[in-house]
Amino acid sequence: MSLFQTHLFTDDQNELVTSAVGRWSERNHVDVKSEHGQAALIQAIALVGSGMRSPDDIVARLDEVCAPPAPEYPRSLVEE
């Protein structure tokens, strides 16, 4: 399911997608407009499209498949 197919969703399904992605992005400090944020949005649309209805389950699944990359630390902090 793509971003453009959300017009087939009910208002409740659209709210579920946006609230779950909003919670996930806030918890992970990811801008929804970023590459990772857009990937999470697409995943959430697919999850809701496949029948998932629990916001907590959607956020947990997004944590599994859309985790943001680990922050890069300067080598001077990592290597001693």
C-alpha positions in Angstrom: 0.0 0.0 0.0 1.3 3.4 -0.9 0.9 6.8 0.6 -1.5 7.7 -2.2 -3.9 4.9 -1.3 -4.7 6.3 2.1 -7.8 8.0 0.5 -9.3 4.5 0.7 -8.9 4.6 4.5 -11.6 5.6 6.9 -11.0 8.7 9.1 -10.3 6.4 12.0 -7.6 4.5 10.0 -6.0 7.8 8.9 -6.0 9.0 12.5 -4.4 5.7 13.6 -1.6 6.1 11.0 -0.9 9.7 11.9 -1.0 9.2 15.7 1.1 6.1 15.6 3.8 7.7 13.4 3.6 10.9 15.5 4.3 8.9 18.7 7.0 6.9 17.0 8.8 9.9 15.6 8.6 11.8 18.9 10.0 8.8 20.9 12.8 8.4 18.4 13.5 12.1 17.7 12.9 11.6 14.0 11.4 14.3 11.8 8.4 12.8 10.0 9.5 14.6 6.8 12.9 12.9 6.9 13.8 9.8 5.0 13.3 7.7 8.2 10.1 9.4 9.0 8.7 8.8 5.5 9.7 5.1 5.7 7.9 4.8 9.1 4.8 6.5 7.5 4.8 4.0 4.6 5.2 1.1 7.1 2.4 2.3 9.3 0.1 2.6 6.2 0.9 -0.9 5.3 0.3 -2.2 8.8 -3.1 -0.5 9.1 -3.9 -1.7 5.6 -3.2 -5.2 6.7 -5.6 -5.0 9.6 -3.5 -3.8 12.6 -5.6 -1.7 14.8 -3.6 -1.2 18.0 -1.5 2.0 18.1 0.9 0.4 20.6 1.4 -2.6 18.3 2.0 -0.3 15.3 4.6 1.8 17.3 6.3 -1.4 18.5 6.5 -2.7 14.9 7.9 0.6 13.7 10.5 0.4 16.4 11.5 -3.0 14.9 11.6 -2.1 11.2 12.3 1.6 11.1 14.7 2.2 13.9 16.7 5.4 13.2 20.4 4.9 12.7 22.7 5.1 15.7 24.2 8.5 16.2 27.7 8.8 14.8 30.2 9.8 17.5 33.5 11.4 16.8 36.3 8.8 16.7 38.0 10.5 19.5 35.1 9.5 21.8 34.9 6.0 20.6 38.5 5.0 20.2 41.0 5.4 22.9 
